[in-house]
């Protein structure tokens, strides 16, 4: 048996290979808390869902791009040669750009296809399409898009803020209280873009607790935070976080616990915040009693928590999931407003954080240098859409919409090429997405397995996994270089995406432009050589590329172990201004106010959601569904894997439900439930637990969409994909982010014979 160090988005590992076949990927010895997601690798590589040859939808093969007829997702596929696939794709790209222009081509990729710096699906696709004349792109992400758009207006660039985020080690030394909105989901921190060698979050949290730091977890789900930190659990009504924040802020203001000197020196707009809290703008004073009525957290506990925050060195931590609700921008603005009123921003152990726990680097580590990457090239097309507007774009070509102060128009998309992502996992309201996916003339998907997205394509190309090609692993927030040698031969006829795009580029006359006259190894050599001088300046002498690929992890020193967010700004705001219009923290934003968005005014506000437990809709659907990230996989990747399947209940994704809600419906632990609303329905396995608040259910994302009848409209999903239930609605016109966590459902015991899970098998071929 041979062993090779390798990497993935869930961390470094050791690939064990015998007779040319992968046996397993085990934990790397340096990792104190390795992810079990590696256990999915071998079963996913060789399972029946693996795509082994290029395939084309029957109707498309017989009739060409004009043939739609609402058959995507219903028709069988025909396996074809690579030559035939290249021919069809070259014709489709050429005819689309000649007939409709490059603004009719959408390049869809979410970027999680590979942890490697070169074989990065998004970079490969975007470089190819840029060389071919350009494409419509998406902007932002599903995870924390509200932060990406909102924060530059009020405090600064989100990526810059996370690279200088306060370290947990600072909180362990100087902190006293951590107030968490949405908890600290360690399961999400087990994954990180580009991977990591050491999963650090759990140990850092335990170090804080050992040092005496107290945690308060404001979250409908208790198990989103590790039990060992002994957090006090306050379980609010889902979607009420901003109301609770306003109640805390009102107490700070009326009891004179706020830091007026900090507000005067480092912020603008507090007078508007003050008048809003006191009810002078809308006649509603945002008292603890008012907040209690909306959140169901006792008013006295809101007041005492505000006092504890004012009298302690307090760190406010808001999870990325909290912003994925209607008006999700307000929870982030509220986080910064509260932290500003406490006046501890820039102090050791104090201040605030957004999206800690959303990946394995924020607040834990940062890269020492900017790792090399495969260049995407210059896209001649400047048209884009916010990432969560895919269905809107496909269903409404030519329609006008607003985004971040801009008046935009949806393009008329005739071709979609998807690589490195699965929108049937990420996007909300799958039944609406299915209608949207019938609109383009051609849909091409590069994939490893027959995911739902691949099954709704016209042309499907089998691509290699990280273990079937060589690459350089390096996380976007990690201090390690991790070798990624090719350890097994490609399964079936799978090919590297670079080779696929190279062949098509040659047919389109852009071969040299795409390849730069280099093969894959040539690109890797150049990237490795570019690393050497910067690494040497940091005291690390790199070996040659071959030695690295056959060797082990190379770690660099922590580049900023004592970072405190906005420390320099606090010390001298004139010399270190923020990138906001005023150079200060904008608690009231004149710029946002000028946009005139009723769903995102110029200051932190309470905006009642249209779908919540307090809405009229709750009469029909009385349970609020949270659809968080799973612990057994990255998003939906490798769902057929053994670890992912090990937690399913009779093959269905588990759903958490409170004992009182289960009892009222005659549900016991392990029952299969039908979860439904007027958008769709799915099956899921009941986990009866008091770790979830009453009137709330928790169904993780990631189960591959598996309709009972693919030809029926709004078919029952057999597998437990929550996106048949979520509403395809944006947080606001400012960021156009997903509001996935704003969904009401009902559940009942499923009494019929259980249908078989078929999505892990190959589709029908003829």
VMD Tcl script that draws the C-alpha trace (Angstrom):
set ca {
  {0.00 0.00 0.00}
  {1.22 3.50 -0.87}
  {0.41 6.67 1.07}
  {0.30 10.21 -0.27}
  {-0.36 13.53 1.42}
  {-3.26 15.29 -0.29}
  {-5.76 18.06 0.35}
  {-9.39 18.98 -0.03}
  {-11.67 21.77 1.13}
  {-12.15 19.84 4.36}
  {-8.46 19.62 5.09}
  {-5.21 17.77 4.53}
  {-5.31 13.99 4.54}
  {-3.40 10.85 3.69}
  {-4.58 8.99 0.58}
  {-4.03 5.25 0.91}
  {-3.78 3.42 -2.41}
  {-3.43 -0.28 -3.18}
  {-3.09 -1.79 -6.66}
  {-3.96 1.57 -8.19}
  {-7.24 1.94 -6.29}
  {-8.03 4.38 -3.49}
  {-8.76 2.56 -0.25}
  {-9.45 5.57 1.94}
  {-8.32 9.10 2.84}
  {-7.31 9.15 6.49}
  {-6.60 12.08 8.80}
  {-3.34 13.98 8.53}
  {-1.28 13.52 11.73}
  {-0.87 17.29 12.18}
  {-4.63 17.89 12.39}
  {-5.98 18.10 15.99}
  {-9.63 17.88 14.89}
  {-9.78 16.19 11.46}
  {-12.94 16.24 9.40}
  {-14.76 12.98 8.83}
  {-15.83 14.19 5.38}
  {-12.75 12.41 4.04}
  {-14.68 9.18 4.66}
  {-16.89 10.08 1.69}
  {-14.05 10.05 -0.82}
  {-13.55 6.40 -1.82}
  {-17.25 5.52 -1.97}
  {-18.00 8.61 -4.09}
  {-15.14 8.03 -6.52}
  {-16.26 4.52 -7.42}
  {-20.01 4.66 -6.81}
  {-22.75 4.23 -9.43}
  {-23.34 8.01 -9.51}
  {-19.86 8.63 -10.96}
  {-20.02 10.05 -14.50}
  {-17.83 7.85 -16.65}
  {-18.36 9.11 -20.20}
  {-19.62 12.30 -21.87}
  {-23.41 12.22 -22.17}
  {-26.02 14.24 -24.06}
  {-29.73 14.57 -23.41}
  {-31.62 12.54 -26.02}
  {-33.75 15.40 -27.36}
  {-30.79 17.75 -27.59}
  {-28.70 15.19 -29.45}
  {-31.47 14.52 -31.95}
  {-32.78 18.05 -32.46}
  {-30.07 20.51 -31.39}
  {-30.13 23.62 -29.21}
  {-33.55 24.85 -30.30}
  {-35.19 21.75 -28.84}
  {-36.37 22.54 -25.31}
  {-40.00 21.53 -24.80}
  {-39.60 21.42 -21.01}
  {-37.81 18.06 -21.11}
  {-34.71 18.80 -19.05}
  {-34.66 16.54 -16.04}
  {-37.06 14.08 -17.72}
  {-35.39 12.65 -20.80}
  {-32.77 9.88 -20.88}
  {-29.15 10.52 -21.85}
  {-27.02 9.11 -24.61}
  {-23.33 8.48 -23.91}
  {-21.12 9.85 -26.67}
  {-17.44 10.06 -27.51}
  {-15.33 12.99 -26.37}
  {-14.98 13.95 -30.02}
  {-18.76 14.21 -30.41}
  {-19.06 16.20 -27.18}
  {-16.35 18.63 -28.33}
  {-18.13 19.01 -31.66}
  {-21.51 19.79 -30.06}
  {-20.06 22.25 -27.55}
  {-17.93 24.08 -30.12}
  {-20.97 24.51 -32.37}
  {-23.12 25.71 -29.47}
  {-20.58 28.26 -28.23}
  {-19.90 29.55 -31.73}
  {-23.53 29.82 -32.79}
  {-24.61 31.44 -29.51}
  {-22.02 34.20 -29.64}
  {-22.55 34.83 -33.36}
  {-26.35 34.88 -33.18}
  {-26.96 36.47 -29.78}
  {-23.59 37.83 -28.65}
  {-21.50 36.86 -25.66}
  {-23.99 38.53 -23.31}
  {-26.17 35.50 -23.99}
  {-23.64 33.14 -22.32}
  {-23.75 32.65 -18.55}
  {-20.70 31.15 -16.82}
  {-21.98 29.51 -13.65}
  {-19.53 28.31 -11.05}
  {-19.43 28.53 -7.29}
  {-15.74 27.85 -6.95}
  {-15.76 24.80 -4.66}
  {-14.73 22.32 -7.36}
  {-11.13 21.80 -6.20}
  {-8.86 22.82 -3.37}
  {-5.98 23.12 -5.83}
  {-4.58 26.43 -7.06}
  {-4.55 25.38 -10.71}
  {-7.40 22.90 -11.22}
  {-9.94 25.37 -9.89}
  {-13.16 24.87 -11.82}
  {-14.29 28.47 -11.61}
  {-10.95 29.86 -12.82}
  {-10.73 27.32 -15.65}
  {-14.25 28.04 -16.91}
  {-13.98 31.81 -16.63}
  {-10.63 31.92 -18.41}
  {-12.00 29.83 -21.26}
  {-15.16 31.93 -21.66}
  {-13.17 35.17 -21.41}
  {-10.92 33.97 -24.23}
  {-14.05 33.06 -26.23}
  {-15.29 36.66 -26.13}
  {-16.73 36.96 -22.63}
  {-19.73 35.91 -20.58}
  {-22.25 37.06 -18.01}
  {-20.95 36.32 -14.51}
  {-22.43 36.20 -11.05}
  {-21.25 38.40 -8.18}
  {-21.12 37.51 -4.49}
  {-22.01 34.25 -2.75}
  {-24.85 32.49 -0.97}
  {-22.97 32.23 2.32}
  {-22.42 35.84 3.43}
  {-23.43 38.03 0.51}
  {-25.17 40.63 2.66}
  {-21.84 41.25 4.40}
  {-20.04 41.59 1.07}
  {-22.44 44.31 -0.08}
  {-23.49 46.07 3.13}
  {-20.24 46.34 5.07}
  {-18.33 48.53 2.58}
  {-21.00 51.16 3.13}
  {-20.77 51.15 6.92}
  {-17.38 49.83 8.05}
  {-15.23 48.52 5.17}
  {-14.52 45.67 2.77}
  {-15.61 42.34 4.21}
  {-12.67 40.34 2.86}
  {-10.25 42.87 4.32}
  {-12.07 42.77 7.63}
  {-11.94 38.97 7.82}
  {-8.23 38.90 6.98}
  {-7.63 41.19 9.97}
  {-10.26 39.63 12.21}
  {-9.71 39.46 15.96}
  {-8.13 36.15 16.93}
  {-9.72 33.82 19.44}
  {-6.38 33.85 21.27}
  {-6.97 37.54 21.99}
  {-10.38 36.74 23.41}
  {-8.90 33.99 25.60}
  {-6.35 36.45 27.03}
  {-8.50 39.54 27.46}
  {-12.14 38.67 26.87}
  {-14.81 38.00 29.46}
  {-18.06 37.53 27.54}
  {-18.87 36.29 24.02}
  {-22.42 36.92 22.81}
  {-23.14 34.75 19.80}
  {-26.00 35.40 17.42}
  {-26.38 32.12 15.51}
  {-23.80 30.24 17.56}
  {-20.36 29.07 16.47}
  {-21.00 26.21 14.02}
  {-17.83 24.11 14.30}
  {-19.19 21.80 11.58}
  {-18.98 24.69 9.09}
  {-15.45 25.57 10.20}
  {-14.39 22.05 9.20}
  {-14.36 23.29 5.60}
  {-12.30 26.12 4.17}
  {-11.71 27.38 0.61}
  {-8.52 25.68 -0.52}
  {-8.32 23.48 2.56}
  {-6.25 23.67 5.72}
  {-3.80 21.49 7.62}
  {-5.07 22.09 11.14}
  {-8.70 22.53 12.19}
  {-8.26 24.98 15.07}
  {-11.67 26.34 16.05}
  {-12.76 23.81 18.65}
  {-9.45 23.96 20.54}
  {-9.48 27.77 20.46}
  {-13.02 27.89 21.84}
  {-12.10 25.47 24.62}
  {-9.07 27.62 25.46}
  {-11.39 30.62 25.85}
  {-13.69 28.69 28.16}
  {-10.74 27.39 30.20}
  {-9.56 30.99 30.60}
  {-12.93 31.91 32.11}
  {-14.65 33.44 29.09}
  {-18.44 33.08 29.32}
  {-20.56 32.36 26.24}
  {-24.18 33.28 25.53}
  {-25.66 31.50 22.50}
  {-28.64 33.29 20.94}
  {-29.82 30.68 18.51}
  {-32.92 28.54 17.82}
  {-30.63 25.48 17.67}
  {-28.46 24.68 20.70}
  {-26.22 22.11 18.99}
  {-24.78 24.68 16.55}
  {-22.20 25.40 19.26}
  {-19.94 22.84 21.01}
  {-21.33 21.58 24.30}
  {-17.91 21.93 25.95}
  {-18.01 25.76 25.99}
  {-21.02 25.57 28.35}
  {-22.88 28.41 26.66}
  {-26.06 29.82 28.12}
  {-28.72 29.07 25.50}
  {-31.30 31.71 24.60}
  {-33.62 30.46 21.85}
  {-35.37 33.34 20.06}
  {-38.07 33.16 17.42}
  {-36.20 32.59 14.13}
  {-35.75 35.85 12.25}
  {-36.12 38.05 15.36}
  {-32.40 38.71 15.94}
  {-32.53 42.34 14.84}
  {-35.46 43.02 17.19}
  {-33.50 41.50 20.05}
  {-30.46 43.62 19.15}
  {-32.63 46.74 19.22}
  {-33.92 45.81 22.67}
  {-30.35 45.43 23.91}
  {-29.37 48.75 22.33}
  {-32.37 50.50 23.91}
  {-31.30 49.29 27.36}
  {-27.73 50.47 26.79}
  {-29.05 53.87 25.76}
  {-31.71 54.46 28.41}
  {-29.55 53.18 31.27}
  {-26.62 55.31 30.08}
  {-24.45 52.25 29.52}
  {-23.34 53.26 26.04}
  {-19.91 54.76 25.33}
  {-20.76 58.22 24.01}
  {-17.09 59.20 23.67}
  {-16.46 56.26 21.33}
  {-19.58 57.07 19.32}
  {-18.55 60.73 18.96}
  {-15.00 59.89 17.89}
  {-15.35 56.84 15.68}
  {-18.86 56.82 14.26}
  {-21.35 58.99 12.41}
  {-25.13 58.82 12.60}
  {-25.77 57.83 16.20}
  {-28.31 60.62 16.63}
  {-30.53 58.90 14.05}
  {-30.06 55.59 15.87}
  {-31.00 57.25 19.13}
  {-34.22 58.76 17.81}
  {-35.18 55.41 16.28}
  {-34.57 53.53 19.53}
  {-36.68 56.04 21.45}
  {-39.54 55.76 18.95}
  {-39.27 59.33 17.71}
  {-39.19 58.22 14.06}
  {-42.05 55.70 13.98}
  {-43.82 56.03 17.33}
  {-42.54 52.64 18.55}
  {-40.00 52.66 21.37}
  {-37.67 49.66 20.98}
  {-37.83 48.62 24.63}
  {-36.87 45.25 26.04}
  {-40.60 44.49 26.33}
  {-41.11 45.29 22.65}
  {-38.16 43.04 21.71}
  {-39.44 40.30 24.00}
  {-42.82 40.22 22.29}
  {-41.10 39.55 18.94}
  {-38.27 37.27 20.09}
  {-39.90 35.46 23.06}
  {-36.76 36.12 25.11}
  {-37.86 37.50 28.52}
  {-37.57 41.28 28.76}
  {-35.66 41.10 32.02}
  {-33.08 38.78 30.47}
  {-32.64 41.23 27.60}
  {-31.98 44.04 30.09}
  {-29.60 42.01 32.25}
  {-27.69 40.80 29.20}
  {-27.23 44.39 28.03}
  {-25.83 45.28 31.45}
  {-23.50 42.28 31.43}
  {-22.24 43.28 27.98}
  {-21.58 46.84 29.16}
  {-19.76 45.77 32.31}
  {-17.60 43.08 30.64}
  {-14.99 42.95 27.91}
  {-17.51 41.72 25.35}
  {-17.12 40.19 21.93}
  {-20.23 40.05 19.72}
  {-20.12 37.22 17.20}
  {-22.77 36.93 14.46}
  {-22.84 33.78 12.33}
  {-23.17 33.94 8.57}
  {-26.47 32.05 8.67}
  {-28.20 34.83 10.62}
  {-28.07 37.13 7.60}
  {-29.75 34.59 5.30}
  {-33.21 35.84 6.26}
  {-35.54 38.50 4.98}
  {-33.87 41.86 5.69}
  {-30.71 39.99 6.70}
  {-28.68 43.18 6.31}
  {-30.22 44.48 9.52}
  {-28.66 41.81 11.75}
  {-25.19 42.78 10.51}
  {-25.86 46.50 10.93}
  {-27.23 45.71 14.37}
  {-24.07 43.80 15.30}
  {-21.90 46.80 14.47}
  {-24.32 49.25 16.12}
  {-24.28 47.26 19.38}
  {-20.50 46.90 19.33}
  {-20.12 50.64 18.70}
  {-22.41 51.49 21.61}
  {-20.29 49.27 23.87}
  {-17.22 51.18 22.64}
  {-14.91 48.17 22.66}
  {-14.13 47.91 18.94}
  {-10.36 47.76 18.47}
  {-9.67 46.61 22.04}
  {-8.15 43.20 22.92}
  {-10.87 40.64 23.52}
  {-13.65 43.06 22.55}
  {-15.48 44.29 19.48}
  {-17.37 42.18 17.00}
  {-17.07 39.50 14.33}
  {-19.19 38.43 11.40}
  {-19.14 34.91 9.91}
  {-16.81 33.28 12.45}
  {-17.23 29.54 12.07}
  {-18.33 29.84 8.44}
  {-14.99 28.43 7.35}
  {-11.85 27.11 9.02}
  {-9.83 30.31 8.88}
  {-11.74 33.41 10.02}
  {-10.40 34.48 13.42}
  {-7.99 31.54 13.46}
  {-5.32 31.92 10.80}
  {-4.44 33.85 7.68}
  {-2.24 33.09 4.70}
  {1.31 34.50 4.91}
  {1.39 35.50 1.24}
  {-1.07 35.59 -1.62}
  {-0.87 32.12 -3.11}
  {-0.57 31.87 -6.91}
  {-3.70 31.12 -8.92}
  {-4.66 30.19 -12.46}
  {-5.46 33.57 -14.08}
  {-9.06 34.03 -15.18}
  {-8.18 36.58 -17.86}
  {-10.09 39.72 -18.76}
  {-13.79 39.27 -19.41}
  {-14.89 41.63 -22.22}
  {-18.52 41.43 -21.02}
  {-19.30 43.68 -18.05}
  {-22.84 42.37 -17.43}
  {-23.34 40.48 -14.18}
  {-26.07 39.35 -11.80}
  {-26.09 38.98 -8.01}
  {-25.44 35.29 -7.37}
  {-28.88 34.50 -5.91}
  {-30.73 35.92 -8.94}
  {-30.18 32.97 -11.30}
  {-33.82 31.94 -11.60}
  {-34.94 35.57 -11.85}
  {-32.49 36.11 -14.71}
  {-33.53 33.02 -16.69}
  {-37.26 33.59 -16.20}
  {-37.28 37.36 -16.79}
  {-34.91 38.36 -19.62}
  {-35.00 42.11 -20.15}
  {-36.63 42.83 -16.78}
  {-35.34 45.72 -14.69}
  {-34.22 45.35 -11.09}
  {-32.24 47.24 -8.45}
  {-29.03 46.25 -6.71}
  {-26.70 48.20 -4.43}
  {-27.70 51.59 -5.77}
  {-27.71 50.48 -9.42}
  {-30.60 50.08 -11.87}
  {-29.86 46.91 -13.83}
  {-31.49 44.71 -16.47}
  {-31.45 40.93 -16.68}
  {-29.69 39.63 -19.81}
  {-31.29 37.20 -22.26}
  {-29.30 34.03 -21.58}
  {-29.24 31.35 -24.29}
  {-26.35 29.22 -23.01}
  {-25.39 28.21 -19.47}
  {-22.11 26.47 -18.66}
  {-21.78 25.22 -15.09}
  {-18.56 23.97 -13.54}
  {-17.71 23.55 -9.88}
  {-21.12 23.97 -8.30}
  {-24.60 22.56 -7.84}
  {-27.36 25.22 -7.98}
  {-29.94 22.57 -7.11}
  {-28.25 22.62 -3.71}
  {-27.53 26.33 -3.33}
  {-30.58 27.93 -4.85}
  {-33.98 28.35 -3.23}
  {-37.38 27.11 -4.48}
  {-36.22 24.23 -6.66}
  {-39.56 23.96 -8.45}
  {-39.12 27.52 -9.67}
  {-35.51 26.76 -10.58}
  {-36.67 23.80 -12.69}
  {-38.86 26.15 -14.72}
  {-35.92 28.52 -15.08}
  {-33.65 25.72 -16.28}
  {-36.01 25.03 -19.19}
  {-35.37 28.48 -20.71}
  {-31.82 28.42 -22.19}
  {-31.07 26.74 -25.52}
  {-28.00 24.90 -24.20}
  {-26.89 23.89 -20.71}
  {-23.45 22.30 -20.26}
  {-22.30 20.87 -16.92}
  {-18.84 19.65 -15.90}
  {-19.23 17.20 -13.03}
  {-17.80 14.27 -11.10}
  {-21.14 12.66 -10.22}
  {-24.68 12.70 -11.55}
  {-25.89 15.51 -9.31}
  {-29.29 17.09 -9.80}
  {-27.72 19.88 -11.83}
  {-26.08 17.38 -14.18}
  {-29.45 15.66 -14.68}
  {-30.96 18.96 -15.83}
  {-28.21 19.61 -18.41}
  {-28.02 18.99 -22.15}
  {-24.34 18.05 -22.29}
  {-22.55 16.49 -19.30}
  {-18.76 16.18 -19.17}
  {-17.02 13.81 -16.71}
  {-14.15 15.56 -14.91}
  {-11.40 14.30 -12.65}
  {-11.35 14.56 -8.90}
  {-8.52 16.06 -6.86}
  {-6.96 12.60 -6.49}
  {-6.83 12.00 -10.24}
  {-4.63 15.00 -11.13}
  {-1.73 16.90 -9.58}
  {-1.99 20.33 -8.01}
  {-0.76 22.71 -5.32}
  {-3.01 22.91 -2.27}
  {-3.16 26.15 -0.29}
  {-6.10 27.56 1.66}
  {-7.28 31.14 1.22}
  {-7.01 31.56 5.02}
  {-4.33 29.03 5.89}
  {-0.57 29.04 6.42}
  {0.29 25.78 4.65}
  {1.25 24.49 1.24}
  {-0.18 20.99 0.81}
  {0.96 18.61 -1.96}
  {-1.77 17.19 -4.18}
  {-0.16 14.47 -6.31}
  {-2.08 12.34 -8.75}
  {-2.57 9.15 -6.75}
  {-4.96 7.15 -8.98}
  {-5.83 7.05 -12.66}
  {-9.03 8.81 -13.74}
  {-12.17 6.72 -13.35}
  {-13.81 5.92 -16.67}
  {-13.10 8.55 -19.31}
  {-12.89 11.50 -16.91}
  {-10.55 14.32 -18.00}
  {-8.97 17.35 -16.37}
  {-10.93 20.53 -17.06}
  {-7.80 22.22 -18.40}
  {-7.53 19.51 -21.07}
  {-11.23 19.76 -21.87}
  {-11.13 23.52 -22.35}
  {-7.89 23.25 -24.29}
  {-9.50 20.95 -26.87}
  {-12.55 23.15 -27.32}
  {-10.40 26.31 -27.43}
  {-8.40 24.81 -30.31}
  {-11.62 24.23 -32.25}
  {-12.65 27.85 -31.67}
  {-9.27 29.23 -32.70}
  {-8.31 30.45 -29.22}
  {-6.08 27.58 -28.17}
  {-2.89 29.57 -27.58}
  {-4.81 32.35 -25.86}
  {-6.31 29.90 -23.36}
  {-3.26 27.70 -22.74}
  {-0.59 30.41 -22.85}
  {1.43 27.79 -24.76}
  {1.73 25.69 -21.60}
  {0.32 22.36 -20.55}
  {-0.96 21.74 -17.02}
  {2.46 20.78 -15.69}
  {3.97 23.92 -17.22}
  {1.43 26.09 -15.39}
  {2.14 24.30 -12.12}
  {5.89 24.75 -12.55}
  {5.45 28.49 -13.17}
  {3.18 28.86 -10.15}
  {5.67 26.95 -7.97}
  {8.59 29.07 -9.14}
  {6.61 32.23 -8.37}
  {6.21 31.03 -4.78}
  {9.92 30.51 -4.15}
  {11.22 34.07 -3.66}
  {8.32 35.15 -1.42}
  {8.61 31.96 0.61}
  {12.35 32.44 1.01}
  {11.73 35.98 2.30}
  {9.61 34.37 5.03}
  {12.37 31.92 5.93}
  {11.03 28.91 4.03}
  {13.12 27.41 1.23}
  {10.90 25.41 -1.09}
  {12.09 22.20 -2.79}
  {11.54 21.48 -6.47}
  {7.95 20.73 -7.51}
  {8.40 16.96 -7.83}
  {9.87 16.71 -4.33}
  {6.99 18.78 -2.96}
  {4.33 16.64 -4.66}
  {5.84 13.46 -3.23}
  {6.47 15.04 0.17}
  {4.44 16.48 3.01}
  {2.86 19.72 4.23}
  {5.02 22.85 4.34}
  {3.90 25.24 7.09}
  {4.71 28.93 7.44}
  {4.73 30.99 10.61}
  {1.45 32.61 11.61}
  {1.58 36.00 9.86}
  {-0.53 37.92 12.39}
  {-1.20 35.94 15.60}
  {-2.18 38.99 17.68}
  {-4.56 40.68 15.25}
  {-7.36 42.79 16.72}
  {-9.96 44.08 14.28}
  {-9.74 47.87 13.70}
  {-7.02 48.27 16.32}
  {-5.13 50.84 14.21}
  {-8.34 52.74 13.48}
  {-9.07 52.99 17.19}
  {-5.56 54.20 17.98}
  {-5.64 56.95 15.35}
  {-8.81 57.29 13.24}
  {-7.41 60.27 11.33}
  {-4.27 58.41 10.24}
  {-6.14 55.13 9.64}
  {-9.56 56.08 8.24}
  {-12.00 53.46 7.11}
  {-12.95 53.16 3.44}
  {-16.49 54.43 4.13}
  {-17.57 57.86 2.79}
  {-16.93 59.47 6.17}
  {-13.86 57.41 7.04}
  {-15.73 56.33 10.18}
  {-18.24 53.63 11.16}
  {-21.53 54.72 9.59}
  {-24.38 53.89 11.94}
  {-26.49 55.98 9.60}
  {-25.50 55.80 5.93}
  {-26.41 58.77 3.78}
  {-25.42 56.72 0.73}
  {-27.75 53.81 1.50}
  {-30.53 56.23 2.45}
  {-30.15 57.91 -0.94}
  {-31.02 54.63 -2.69}
  {-34.57 54.93 -1.36}
  {-34.99 51.22 -0.58}
  {-37.92 50.62 1.75}
  {-36.51 47.14 2.47}
  {-33.13 48.56 3.55}
  {-33.30 52.10 4.99}
  {-30.32 54.23 5.97}
  {-29.87 52.82 9.48}
  {-30.30 49.65 11.51}
  {-34.05 49.01 11.69}
  {-36.65 46.37 12.45}
  {-38.43 45.31 9.27}
  {-41.04 42.59 9.90}
  {-40.54 39.53 7.67}
  {-43.40 38.44 5.45}
  {-42.88 34.78 6.36}
  {-42.40 34.19 10.08}
  {-44.12 32.61 13.06}
  {-45.85 35.92 13.74}
  {-47.27 36.18 10.20}
  {-50.72 35.17 8.99}
  {-49.07 32.43 6.94}
  {-48.14 30.58 10.15}
  {-51.80 29.54 10.52}
  {-51.28 27.12 7.62}
  {-47.61 26.35 8.12}
  {-46.87 26.70 11.85}
  {-43.21 25.57 11.94}
  {-40.22 27.73 11.02}
  {-37.66 25.73 9.05}
  {-33.94 26.45 9.32}
  {-31.82 24.94 6.55}
  {-28.26 25.07 7.85}
  {-25.07 23.50 6.59}
  {-24.52 19.76 7.11}
  {-21.68 18.26 9.11}
  {-21.27 15.21 6.85}
  {-20.36 16.97 3.61}
  {-19.39 20.30 2.08}
  {-22.67 21.75 0.86}
  {-23.91 18.83 -1.29}
  {-20.52 17.46 -2.36}
  {-20.08 13.70 -2.15}
  {-23.58 13.10 -0.78}
  {-23.38 9.45 -1.98}
  {-20.35 8.97 0.30}
  {-20.42 6.54 3.21}
  {-20.14 9.20 5.94}
  {-22.93 11.30 4.45}
  {-25.22 8.30 4.14}
  {-24.40 7.06 7.65}
  {-26.48 9.76 9.34}
  {-29.50 9.51 7.05}
  {-32.65 7.87 8.38}
  {-33.90 5.16 6.04}
  {-31.99 6.99 3.33}
  {-33.53 10.41 4.09}
  {-31.87 13.53 5.46}
  {-32.59 13.96 9.19}
  {-34.82 16.78 10.44}
  {-34.68 18.04 14.05}
  {-38.04 18.62 15.74}
  {-38.89 19.56 19.35}
  {-40.59 16.87 21.51}
  {-43.70 19.03 22.03}
  {-44.18 19.53 18.29}
  {-43.55 15.83 17.65}
  {-46.03 14.77 20.34}
  {-48.73 17.03 18.94}
  {-48.38 15.28 15.56}
  {-47.94 11.71 16.75}
  {-44.30 11.63 15.63}
  {-41.61 9.53 17.25}
  {-37.86 9.50 16.77}
  {-36.90 7.79 13.50}
  {-40.24 8.29 11.76}
  {-40.20 9.42 8.15}
  {-41.94 12.75 7.81}
  {-43.49 14.62 4.94}
  {-42.33 18.23 5.22}
  {-44.43 20.54 3.10}
  {-45.78 23.98 2.26}
  {-47.39 25.50 -0.83}
  {-44.06 25.57 -2.70}
  {-43.25 21.86 -2.45}
  {-42.70 18.84 -0.23}
  {-39.96 16.41 0.75}
  {-39.39 13.40 2.97}
  {-37.04 13.53 5.96}
  {-36.22 11.40 9.01}
  {-37.36 12.67 12.40}
  {-34.81 13.44 15.12}
  {-36.85 14.36 18.20}
  {-34.68 16.56 20.42}
  {-34.88 19.49 22.80}
  {-31.79 20.98 21.11}
  {-34.23 22.83 18.83}
  {-36.75 25.39 20.07}
  {-40.48 24.74 19.82}
  {-42.23 25.59 16.54}
  {-38.89 25.24 14.75}
  {-37.44 22.45 12.64}
  {-33.89 22.10 11.32}
  {-33.32 20.35 7.99}
  {-29.74 20.59 6.72}
  {-29.03 21.36 3.11}
  {-27.10 19.00 0.87}
  {-29.41 16.08 0.07}
  {-29.44 15.70 -3.71}
  {-32.85 16.55 -5.15}
  {-34.60 13.24 -5.96}
  {-38.15 13.75 -7.29}
  {-40.69 10.95 -6.96}
  {-41.97 11.72 -10.46}
  {-39.60 13.84 -12.57}
  {-42.37 14.48 -15.09}
  {-44.81 15.87 -12.52}
  {-44.91 19.53 -11.54}
  {-43.87 20.15 -7.92}
  {-43.05 16.49 -7.38}
  {-42.39 15.19 -3.88}
  {-38.65 15.09 -3.19}
  {-37.91 11.65 -1.71}
  {-34.59 12.57 -0.18}
  {-34.89 15.65 2.06}
  {-33.76 18.68 0.07}
  {-35.06 21.76 1.94}
  {-34.87 23.93 -1.17}
  {-38.16 22.54 -2.43}
  {-39.61 24.46 0.56}
  {-37.57 27.68 0.74}
  {-38.76 30.88 -0.89}
  {-36.79 32.36 -3.76}
  {-36.80 35.81 -2.26}
  {-34.01 38.32 -1.70}
  {-33.03 39.90 1.61}
  {-33.45 43.38 0.09}
  {-32.75 45.41 -3.02}
  {-29.43 46.46 -1.51}
  {-27.63 43.12 -1.61}
  {-30.13 40.82 -3.38}
  {-28.94 38.01 -1.11}
  {-30.72 34.76 -0.38}
  {-33.37 34.68 2.36}
  {-33.25 30.89 2.68}
  {-33.88 30.81 6.43}
  {-37.26 32.55 6.03}
  {-39.52 29.57 5.36}
  {-42.57 28.16 7.13}
  {-43.59 24.51 6.83}
  {-45.81 21.82 8.31}
  {-44.83 18.21 8.95}
  {-46.75 14.96 9.23}
  {-45.86 11.31 9.55}
  {-45.48 9.68 6.14}
  {-47.70 6.61 6.16}
  {-47.20 5.34 2.59}
  {-44.64 2.80 1.37}
  {-41.22 4.46 1.24}
  {-40.01 5.14 -2.30}
  {-36.44 4.12 -3.13}
  {-33.67 6.72 -3.32}
  {-32.60 6.73 -6.98}
  {-30.48 9.88 -7.29}
  {-27.32 7.97 -6.34}
  {-27.75 5.71 -9.37}
  {-26.90 6.64 -12.93}
  {-29.74 8.24 -14.91}
  {-31.46 6.37 -17.73}
  {-29.25 5.85 -20.81}
  {-30.24 4.79 -24.30}
}
mol new
graphics top color blue
foreach p $ca { graphics top sphere $p radius 0.5 }
foreach p [lrange $ca 0 end-1] q [lrange $ca 1 end] { graphics top cylinder $p $q radius 0.2 }
display resetview
